[in-house]
Amino acid sequence: MKRSGMYDIRFMQALFPAAEAEAAAMGEREPGAEHLILVSLDFEEGSARRVFERIGANPDQFRAAIIAQHEEALRSVDIDEADAGIDDRLPGPPDRPAPVYRSAPSAREVFPEVVKLVKRDKSRLSGAYLLLVASQMEYGSTARALASMGVDRGDLAAAAQAEIDELNA
């Protein structure tokens, strides 16, 4: 796929708000890399889903893996699911203009790397690029969720690169 600025803009216009909605639905204030991946799994372009399938992993299990690892993180600091309303006691985000996009550090780490690779390859944004960069993450929600699914990060990287190569052929 040849690079297209308009395609990339539409991709980002769909990705970021949907990732914010995913994060909010999971009780997170800002979307992380895991939310970007969750959203990309449902994109019509389908590359993220195909990457999972290439390695025999069920892409539909990623959401459950994210939820399970978040619950485990809470339990590790003695917070159980009964405290699910904990966010209700925290102050809400400050009022801000709608165009400002705020994200968790993992998303701020992943997305600029995705853009660099897309520019290098003179390609279009895709879920496969998100997974290629995410496969390099050793820590965080995404890495833990993938590990809990039995996904080897090296296999994920190879599958993502193969998908990218096919898209760019």
C-alpha positions in Angstrom: 0.0 0.0 0.0 1.5 3.3 -1.1 1.5 6.1 1.5 -1.5 8.3 1.5 -1.8 11.3 3.8 -5.6 11.4 3.7 -5.8 7.7 4.5 -3.5 8.1 7.5 -5.5 11.1 8.7 -8.8 9.1 8.5 -7.1 6.1 10.2 -6.0 8.4 13.1 -9.4 10.1 13.2 -11.0 6.7 13.7 -8.3 5.2 15.9 -7.8 7.8 18.6 -11.4 8.6 19.6 -12.2 4.9 19.6 -9.2 4.1 21.8 -10.3 6.8 24.2 -13.8 5.2 24.3 -12.2 1.7 24.9 -10.1 3.1 27.7 -13.1 4.8 29.3 -15.1 1.6 29.0 -12.4 -0.2 30.9 -12.2 2.4 33.6 -9.0 4.0 32.3 -8.6 7.8 32.0 -6.3 7.7 29.0 -5.8 5.1 26.3 -2.7 3.0 26.2 -1.1 0.9 23.6 -3.5 -1.9 24.5 -6.5 0.3 23.6 -5.0 1.2 20.2 -4.5 -2.5 19.5 -8.1 -3.4 20.6 -9.5 -0.8 18.3 -7.3 -1.8 15.4 -8.5 -5.4 15.7 -11.9 -4.2 14.6 -10.8 -2.0 11.7 -12.0 -3.0 8.3 -8.4 -3.0 6.9 -8.0 -6.2 9.1 -4.2 -6.4 9.3 -4.0 -6.5 13.1 -6.5 -9.4 13.2 -4.5 -11.2 10.4 -1.3 -10.8 12.4 -2.8 -12.6 15.4 -4.2 -15.3 13.1 -0.8 -15.9 11.5 0.6 -17.1 14.8 -2.5 -19.1 15.8 -3.7 -16.6 18.4 -7.3 -15.7 18.7 -7.6 -11.9 18.3 -10.9 -12.0 20.2 -9.1 -13.1 23.3 -6.9 -9.9 23.6 -9.7 -7.9 25.3 -10.2 -10.6 27.9 -6.4 -10.8 28.4 -6.2 -7.0 29.0 -9.1 -7.1 31.5 -7.6 -10.0 33.3 -4.2 -8.4 33.7 -5.8 -5.1 34.9 -7.7 -7.1 37.5 -4.5 -8.9 38.5 -2.7 -5.6 38.8 -5.4 -4.3 41.2 -5.3 -7.5 43.3 -1.5 -7.2 43.6 -2.1 -3.9 45.5 -5.0 -5.3 47.5 -7.8 -3.8 45.5 -10.5 -6.2 44.5 -13.2 -6.0 41.9 -15.7 -5.0 44.7 -13.9 -1.6 44.6 -14.9 -1.2 40.9 -16.3 2.2 41.8 -12.9 3.6 42.8 -12.8 5.9 39.8 -16.0 7.5 41.0 -14.2 8.9 44.0 -11.4 10.4 41.9 -11.7 13.9 40.4 -12.7 14.0 36.7 -10.4 15.2 34.0 -10.2 19.0 33.6 -12.3 20.6 30.9 -10.4 20.8 27.7 -11.1 21.4 24.1 -12.2 18.3 22.2 -9.3 18.2 19.7 -6.7 17.6 22.4 -5.7 14.0 22.5 -4.4 12.7 25.7 -2.9 9.2 26.1 -1.1 7.0 28.5 2.7 6.7 28.2 2.5 3.4 26.4 0.5 4.9 23.6 2.8 7.9 23.4 5.7 5.4 23.1 4.1 3.2 20.5 2.5 5.6 18.1 5.5 7.8 17.2 7.5 4.6 16.4 4.6 3.4 14.2 4.7 6.7 12.3 8.5 6.4 11.8 8.2 2.9 10.3 5.3 3.9 8.1 7.3 6.9 6.7 10.4 4.7 6.3 8.4 2.1 4.3 6.4 4.8 2.4 3.3 2.9 3.5 0.0 3.5 5.1 -0.9 3.2 8.8 -2.2 -0.2 9.7 -2.9 -2.4 12.7 0.1 -4.5 11.7 2.4 -1.6 12.3 0.9 -1.2 15.8 1.5 -4.8 16.6 5.1 -4.7 15.2 6.0 -1.9 17.5 4.0 -3.3 20.5 5.9 -6.6 20.1 9.0 -4.8 21.2 7.4 -3.7 24.5 8.8 -5.8 27.4 6.7 -4.3 30.1 3.2 -2.9 30.6 -0.4 -4.0 30.0 0.1 -5.0 26.4 3.2 -7.2 27.1 1.5 -8.9 30.0 -1.8 -9.5 28.1 0.1 -11.0 25.1 2.2 -13.2 27.5 -1.0 -14.4 29.2 -2.4 -15.4 25.8 0.8 -17.4 25.2 1.9 -15.0 22.4 5.7 -15.0 21.9 6.7 -11.4 21.1 9.3 -12.6 18.5 6.6 -14.6 16.7 4.3 -11.6 16.8 7.0 -9.3 15.4 7.7 -11.8 12.6 4.0 -12.1 11.8 3.5 -8.4 11.8 6.4 -7.9 9.5 5.1 -10.6 7.1 1.7 -8.8 7.1 3.4 -5.5 6.4 5.5 -7.0 3.6 2.3 -8.4 2.0 0.5 -5.0 2.3 3.5 -3.2 0.7 4.0 -5.8 -2.1 
